[in-house]
């Protein structure tokens, strides 16, 4: 993919999704952290339904840290993988209370040391809660990066580095949301809607598959 194509693709994504933003509901860095942990292998819509109730009753590290697994489980069970998520959330909240005064650190390195927090989750938090430029490579970002032609690897760490290299730093956080929005609305995993996609002129997938058919 040429630099011209990369710049054009980013421009088209920005034009298509100028208001792209996080779709996990939150009102604090802590709420975003917990919501993102819950979002693993779960839709944002379902997470939002769960956190609406959870955060109404418990929206601080101190509050959740004082809960038992039996008390927390009913709030998060619909999100799936609830046993692991429950244990990780409780452990994370207790660390936040003991080591950070109940606050969420704004460092990727510190965040990834918390139970249940990988680099993707950490990047989501620093980017959206603290306005620190970062690209969180979730399944949508990874899939689209390969399809469009931004990256030629499935390795998440390498995709993140590649995107950091080709996208201006000031657009890292926005580009993350552009790709997610496009993946959820047009470039579906199984049947991408190429007939309504504005990126067909630069998209590697389209050129290699659809144009051959035509």
N, C-alpha and C positions, 0 to 999 in steps of 0.2 A: 504494500500500500504506500503510495507516494505521500510526501509531506502535504502536497496540495490536496490530495484526497482526504487525508486525516483532518486537515483544517476545515474542509468543506463538510465532512461528516459531522464534526463538532458544531459547526455553524447551523446545520440543518436540525440537529438535535435541540440546540438552544432555541431555535425558532419554533420548533414543534412543542416544546415544553418549557416556556419561559417562567412558569410559576411552579415548577417541580420542587417538591419539598418532602420532608419525611412524612410517611403516612402512619407511623406509630404515634399514637396520642401520648403526649407527655407535657408536663409543666415545670420540670426541673431536670437537672442532670441525673439525679438518682432515678427518677421515674423512667427516663430514657434508657438508662443502664438495665434496669429490671425488664423493661419491655423488650429490649433487644435480646437479652438472654432467653426470654420466653419465645421469641420469634424463630428460633432454630427449628427447621422443619415444620413450620406452622405459618399460616397466613397472617398478615397484619390485621385483617378484619377480625379474626378470632382472638388474636392477642388483645386488640382494643376492647373487645367485649369483656374479656377477663379482667383487664387492668382497670376498666371503668369501675368495677366493684372493688377490686383489691385496693386501688389508690384512694377510693372513697374512705376506706377503713384504715389503711396502712400505707402511708406514702413517704415514710422516712426510714433510713437504715435502722435507727433505734427501735422503731415500732416492729419492723419485720424481724429484726434480730432477736426480739423477745418471744417470738412465736415458736411453736413446736411444728414438726413436720405434719402432724395430724391437723393442726390449725391452718397451716398454709395450703395444704394439698387441695381442699375444695375450691379455692380461688383459682388455681392454675391448672387443675386436672384437664380441662378441655383443650389445653395447648399441646397435649401430647408429651411423651417422654417426661412425664411430670415427676417421677421419682428422682431422676437425675437432676432435673431443673430445680426441684424443691431443695435438695441437698446443697446444690451449688449456690442458690440464692441465699439460703440461710447462712452458709459459710461466708459468702461474700459480704453480707450485711454485718456479720460479726467482726470481720476484718476491718470494714469501713469504720465501725464504731470504735474498735480497739486501737487502730493505727492512724485513722484520718479524721477523728472527731466527728464521724458520721457523714463526712463530705466525700464526694467522688473526685479522685485525682484527675488532673487534666493531662496526664502523661500516658502515652501508649504503653511504655515499658511497665509502669506501675499497674495499669489496668489489666494487662495480660497476665499478671501474677495472681489475679483474683480468680477463684474457682468459677468455671463456666464461661470465662471471658477469653475469647481468642482474638486474633488480630483484627478480624472483620468487625467484631463487636466494639473493640477498642477504638477503631477508626471511626465508626458510626458515632460514638459518644464524643470524642474530641472534636470531630467535625461539626456536629449539630448542636452540642451543648456548650462548646467553648470556642467555636468559630476558628478552629485551627485547621488549616487546609489538610485534607486527607481523602484518600479514595478507598472506600471499603469494598472489597471484592466479594460480593455474595454470588449466588448462583446466576442471577440475571446478568450482573456485570461480567462475570466470567464467560457466560454463553455468548453474549453480544460482542464482547471484545474479540472472541475468536471468529464469530460469524462475519462481523463487519470487516475484520482484517486488522484490527488494532494490535492483536497479539497472535502469535502462531504456536502457543503452548497452552496446555490445560493446567499447568502449575500455578496455583493461586498467587504465590509469592512473586513469581516471575511476571505474572499478569500485572500485579500491582506496580512493580518496578517499571514495567514497560509503559503503563498508563502515566505514571509519574514523569517519565521521560518525554512523552509526546504531547502531554496536555499542560498548558501553562499552569503554574502553581495556584494562581488566583482562581482558577476554574476547577480545581480538583473536586471540591465538595459539590459544586453544581453539576459537574459531569457525572458524578456518581448517581445523582438523582435523575439526570437526563436518561441514562442508560437503564435504570430501574423502571422508569415510566415507560420507556419504549418497549422494554421486555414484557411488561405487564399488559400493554395496550395494543401492541402491533407484532413484535418479534417473539411470538409464543414459542415455547420449547418444542412442541411437536409439529404444529402447523403454522409457521410464520405467515402473517398476512402481507405478503410481498406486493399484492395488488394495490394496497393502500399506503405502502411505505414510501417515504420521501427519500430514502437513502439508496434506492436501487442503482443509481448512477455511479455510486462509489463502493457499494457493498460487495465484498468478496464472495459471500455465499450466493448472492443473486447471480453474479457473473458466472460462477462455476456450476450452478444448477439450473436456474430458470432460463438463462439465455441459451443454454444448450438445447433445452426443450423447444424453445421458440426458433 
